[in-house]
C-alpha cells in the first residue's frame, strides 16, 4: 500500500467522531475462560457442518470443519520431499498473506497515532492505481477495514439499515475463510453484532447477534456500493455508519513480534506463520498436523532457530519456486471455459483439502467472498487461446439479463512480480466498467459490447470503453449476489474476442 493511499484511508477515517469508551459493568461473561464454545448456527447459504440448537440469542457464524485426528504415526520418516514442502507452503501462505496485510494496515494507523486493532477505518474514496494494501481491489464499493484481536474479549459491530443499497460486512478468520457475512443478503436490516473469538463463553445482551471467529485474529471487511461519482458523498456517509465498540473490560491487544514483508526469506516466513498459529487455540489443536510440524509450520516453533538447519535450508532453496507455482490467483482455480476461469465452489470458504486454491486466491484475490455473495470470473486469453495483451484490441459481449441480483462490473488488472493484481494507471483513470457506468450503451439485444483497447474510441462508443495497458493484462468479471444461472453453472459468459481497433 502506498503512503498516499494509506494516508487517504486513515485521514478520512480519523475525521469520524471518536467512539465512546465509557466505563460500564462487563456484559459479556468470562471471555477468557478456556471452555468449549457454545454451539452456533451457520450463516445462511454458507457451507457449515450440522449444529445443535442455537442459544437464545441469534447467532450468525460458520466454523471451520473439524480435521480428523492425525494417525498415531508422528512426523514422516526419512528425507522431506518436495510434495510435503509444497503442501506445507500451501497451508501456510494464506496465513502469511493475512498477517502481512494486517501488519501494513495496523502499522500505518499506529504511525498516525490511531489504534491499529479493533477499529474500523473507512476508505472514503474508490480504490485506484495507488491502492496497494490489498490485492485485486474493486472499483465498485467503498471499503471499511478492521483487524480484530478477540483474545481479549468480544467487540461490537453497529451496522446501519441499508435496504436499498448493496452492502456486506464479512468476517474472515486467519485462514481466509469468510466465517460470517451480514448485509444485503441477510435482509439489509442493520443491527448490533457481538463478534467473539473461539474461547468466548458468555451470554450476549438482548438484541445482539453473535458472530463467532474460530481464530483470535480476524479481519472485518465492509463493502458499500457506490453508484457513480455523484453518489460518492452519500456512500461515504453510509459507510461511516459502520462502527466498532470495544467494551471497557476488553483486555489490551497483544502485539505481534514477527514482521512480515512483501518477499520474505525462509526465517521470516516461518516466524510469521508460526506466531499466527500460536495466537489462536483452534489453530494449535485442530489445524496443526504432524507433516506440517516436521517442516517447522507449528505454533511450537515460533522462533525459527528451533527449526532444524537442514529443514530451514530446504525452505530457503525452495521458497522462490513455490511462490511462483501459486502466482496464478483466481485464474488457476476451478475450470476454464471459453477463456474464462470459473472458480470452484470453495472460494471464500474452503474445505480442508483446498489449501492449494486457498493459497492461490490469497496471492491473487485476498478477501474473496464465497459464491453465494459474489462470483469472480477471470480471463487471461481470448477466444483463440492467445494471451490478452495491450498490443491488441478486444470486444467483450455481455448478454442481456445477466443472472445478477445486485451489480456487475468488468475490471482491468495487471500482475506485479509477486503475482498480486492491481489497477493500471492510465490517463483516463477508468479501471472498471459496469452496470452503474454513466451513459453505458446497450446493443439492440439488450446486452453490452465492452471495447478493450489502449486508445479511446471516437464518438459514442467511448462510453463502453475499458482502457488496456501495455503488456499482458487480466480481466475480472464480478457478479454480486449471483442468481441461479451462475450458481448452477447453466450460464456462461461469451469468450473475449480479438477485434480491430476502434478509431
N, C-alpha and C positions, 0 to 999 in steps of 0.2 A: 504494500500500500504506500503510495507516495505521501510525502509530508503534506502536500497541498490537499490531497483528498481526505486524509485523516483530520487535518486541521479544520476543514469544512464540516466534516461529520461532527466533531466534538464541539466546535464553536457553536454550531446550530443547537446541538443537544444541551449544551451548558447554559443557554439562554432561557431554557424552560424553568419554571418555578421549582425550587428545591422541594423534595419530598419531606413531609413532616416526619420527624423522628421523635415523637412524644413518648415519654415513658409510660408503660402500662403493664398490667399483670400479664405474664405469659399465658397465651391462649391455647398453645398447640401441644401440650403434653411433653413427655420426655423424649425430645427429638434425637438424643444421642444414645438412647438405650439400644443395646445390641440384642434386639429381639426380632422375630420373624415379622416381616412386613405384612400389613393387612391385605387380604385378598382384594384384587382390583378388577374392574371390568374393562374390556378393551375399547379403544377408540372405534367409533363406527367406521366400518369398511377397512380398517387396518388389520392385517393378519395378527392373530394372537392366540395363545393356547386357551383351552376351555378354562373357565374360572368358576369358583363357587359364588354364592350370593354376595353381593357387594355390601359394604357397610351402609349405615343410614344415610350418610352424605353421598351425593353423586360423585362418581369417580370417572375420570377420563384418562386412561393410561393403557399402555401395552408393554408387557415385559419381554425381554429377550428370551427366546426359547431356551429351555434348560439344556445344557450339554450333558450327554450321558457320561457317567463316571468313567474315568480312564481305567483301562485294564491294569492288572497288577504289575505288568512289566513296566519298569521305570523307563529312564531315558534310553533311546536307541543305542545299541552297542555298535562299536566299530566306527569307521570314518563317517563324518557327516557329508551327505550327498547334496547336490545342487537342488534336488526336489524338496528336501527338507528345508533348506535355506530359503527357497522360493516361497514355500508355504508359510514360514515364519515371517518373511518380509510382507507377504500379502496381508497377514493378520495385523502386523504392526504399523504398516504405512498409514492407514486411515487414522489411527490413534495419533501418530506423529503430526499429520496434517491438521487435525483438530487442535492439538496443543500449540502448533506453530501459529495458526490463525488466532487462537486465544491470546498468545503472547503478544502478537502485533497490536491487537486492539486494546488489551489491558495496559500495555506499556505506554501507549500514546495517551490514553486517558490519564494515567498517573503522572505523566510528564507535564500535563496541563493542570495538575492539582486536583483532579477529579477522581472519585472512587472508580477503580477499574473493574471491580467484581460486584455482582448483584445490583447492577443498574442497567437500565435500558437507555441507549443512545440512538436518537433518531437521526437518520440522514435526510435532510430536507431538500436535497437536490437529487435528480436522477443520476444514476451511475453513468460515467463517461469513460473516455480513454485513459484518464488518470486514476481510475478506480482499480487498485491492485491488491486490496487486502483479502478479497475472496475471489477464487477462480470462477469463471463463467457467470458474471453478474448479469442481471437482466436490466433492460432499459424501460420496463413497463411499470414497475412499482417502486415506491419508497421503501426503504428498509429501516427497521429499528433492531439493534443487536444488543444482546445482553449475555455475558458469560456468568454462569451461576456456580457458586460453591455451596452445595447443600449439606456438607458435612456438619456445619454449624447450626442447621435448622432450616425450616421452610422459608420461602419468600412468597409474597402475594402479588399476583398479576391482576391489575384492574384493566378491563377491556371494554371499550365503548360499544354500544349497539350500532352496527352499520348494516342495516338490512338491504340497502340498495347499492352497495359498493363492494367489490371483491376485496377480501382481506383474509389473512390467516396468521396465526401465531403457532409456530412449530417448535416443539421441544425435542431436542436431539441429545442422545447420550454420547459418551466419549467415543463410541464405536461407529458413530454417524447414523445410527438408527433414529428415524422420526418416531418417538415413542408416544407422542400425543400431538394432535393438531386440532385447534378450535378456530372458528371463524365462520365464513360464509357457508362452508359445507355442513357445519353443525347448527345452522339457523341464523347466524349473524345477530344473536340477541345480546351479546356482550355478557358482562358479569364479573365476578371475583373468583379467582382461581388460586388455590393453595398448592404451590409447587414444592414437592417434598422429595427427599432423597431415599436411598434404599433402606436405611436404618430407621426412618421415622416411624413412630408408633404412637399415635395420639388421636384425639377426636377433633375434627375440623369444626369451626364455628358454623352455625346455621347459615345457609345460603351460599356457602363456598363449595366449589367443585374441586376435587383433588386431582392434580396431575402428578404422576409419580415417575421420577427418573431412576433407572436401575444403576446409575453411576452418580457419584457425588459431584463430579464436574459435568456440567451440561450447558448447552447453547440454546438460548431462546432467540428465534429469528422471526420478526414480524414483517409482513408484507402488506402494503396498502396500494391498490391500483390507482394510477394517475391517468386521467382521460385527457391527455394533451397538455401543452404548456399552460394554457389558460386555466387549467384545473389544478396546477401545482400548489397554489396557495391554499386552496381548500383541502387538498390531500395532506399538506403539511400540518394543518390544524388537527386533522383527524388522527394522524399517526402519533402526534404528541399526546393524544388521549390515552395511549397505552403506557401504563406506568408500573413500576415495581416498588413495593413497600417492603422494607426489611424490618421485621419485628424487633422490639427492643431487646429481647432475650436471645437474639441470634449471636452465636459465637463469632469472633473475628475470623475472617477468611485466612486460610493458611497459604502463604505464598509458595510458588514452585521454585526449585533451585536450578534445575537443568534449563538451559537457554536454547530453544530451537532456532535454527537458521534455515534459509531457503535451500541450500545444498549442504546437508550435514555430512560430517565424517562418521565413521562407524561408532566411535565412542559417544558422540553427541546423539546419534540416532537411538542407540540402545538406552542411554541415560534418560532421554526424554520419555520414551515409551515405558520404561520400567517404572519411572516415577509416577506416570499417569495411572498405571495399573495398581500401584500401591495406594493410591488415593481413594480407591473405591473397594469395599469389601466384596462386592459381587465380582468385580474383575479378578480378585485374588482367588476366590473359592470356586467360581464357575468357569471363567474364561481361560484360566491358566491350564495348559496341557503339558504333559511330560516332554513331548517333542519340541515345544517352544522353550521350555526351561533349559533344555540341552544346548540351546543356541543363545542363552542369555536373555530371552524375552520373558521376564518374570519379575514380579514385584519384590522378590527376594534378592535381586541383584541390582539394586538401584545404582550403586557405584559400579561403573563399567570396569573398574580394575578387578572386580570379582569375577569377571568373565575370563575363562581360560585364554591365554595368549594365542593359542592356535585357532580358537573359535573367533576371536576378535580379528585375527589376521585374515581369516576367511571372509568375514563381513567386509573388511576394508577392501579386499580384492574384488568382491562381487557386487558391492553397492551400485556402482555406475551401470553395470549391465542389468541388474534387477530393476533399477528405476526406469531404464529405457524400455523394459518389457511392459511396464504399466503406464506408459505415457499416452495410450490411446483414448483414455477417458470414456465417455458415453459411446464413442464410435466402436469401441472394441467389446461392447456388451450387447447381448441379445442377438438379433437376426437382421441381416441386411437384405432389403427388398427394394429393387429399383433404385439403388444408390443411397437409400435412406436406412439408417441403423435404428431398429426398433428395440429399445431396451427390454430386458427380461422383467418378469413381474416382481422381482425382489428389490428393484431400485428404490432406495429411500427407507426400506425396512427389510433388512437382509436376513436370510437364514444362516445357519451355522456352516453351511457348505459353500457360501457365496463370498468367501474372503477375497477371491480374485476380482470379482466385479466391484465389490466394496472398495478395493484399493484403486482400481481404475477410475471410479467415479470420484474418489477423494482427491485425485490429482486433477481431473478434468471437469469436475462438477460438484465440488464440496457443498453440502447443504441441499442436494437434490431432494425434491419431495417424492413421496410414493405416487404410483399411478392413479390412485383414487383422487389425488389432488391435482396432479399435473403430469403430462406426458411430454417427454423431450425426444424429438427425432433429429438425428444428426446426419448431414450429408457432407461427404468429402469427395464424391465422384459424380460425374454427370451420367446421362443416360447410357453412354457408350463405355462407361467404366474408366474414363480419363479423370485424373485428379483435377479438382477445382483450382483455378488459378486466375489471378488478376490480368493475365495476358489475354483472356478470352471474355466474351460476353455470354450471359445465360438468361434464360427465362424460367421462372418457377410459376407453374399454374396451380392455383389453389381453388379447388372446386367450390361451387355454391353450397350453402347449407352444411358447412363443416360441423361435425359432431362435437361441439364445444359448448359447455354450459356457461362459462364466464368470459374468457377472452382468448385471442390467439395472437402470436407475433412470430416474425421471421427475423433472426438476428445474425449479424456478421461477426465472426471471431477469427483471430489468429493465435496460434500456439507459441508460447515462448520456449526457451531452450529446455525448460524443465517439463514441458508438456501442459502447463496451465494455460487456460484460454482467457483472453481479454479482448476488449474492443480495440478497434484500429482507429487512430487519429486521422481522419480525412477532413478536407476543407469544408464539407457540407455539415459535419457534426451529426450526421444521421447514422445511428448504429443499428437501428431496427425499423421494421415496418409492420403494421398490424391493423387490427380492426378499428383502432382508435386514431389512426393516422389521418390528419385533416385532409379532406378532399380526395382520398384514395378512390380511384375509379374502378368500377366493376365492369366486366365484359357483359355481352348480351345474355350469356347464360347465367349471370349472377355471380360467377367466380371472379377471381382476380389474377391478372398476369403481373408478376413482380419482375422488374428488369434489373438484373445484377450485372453491373459493369463499372469500370473506373470513372468514366465521364458521364455527366448528367445528360439525359436525353433532352432534346429541344421540345418545346410545346407542352401539351397537356400531359404527355406521358411521364413527365418528370415527377409527378406526384406518386407514381408507382415505382420509383427508382430506389434501389438499395445499393449504395456505393461499395465497390470492392477495392481492396488494397493491392499493392504489388505483391507478387509471390503467391504461395498457396494459402487457402483460407478454408474455413468451415462454416456451414450454415446450420443453425439450430432452430427448429420449429417448436414452439411451445403451445400447448393446448391446456388451459387451466380449467379444472372441473370437466374433464373429458366425459363424453357420453358413451353409450354402448358401442357405437361403431369403432371407436378407438380401443375401448377396454376389451371387447371380444375379438378384436383383430379383423373384423369384416370390412373396415375402411382402411384404405392405403393411399398415401399421397402419390401423385404422379411424379415421375423422375425429373430431375433438373436437366434441362436441355440446353446444349451449346447453340447459340444463335449468332446472327450478325449483329455488330454493334449498332445501336440505335443512335443516329446522329442528333 
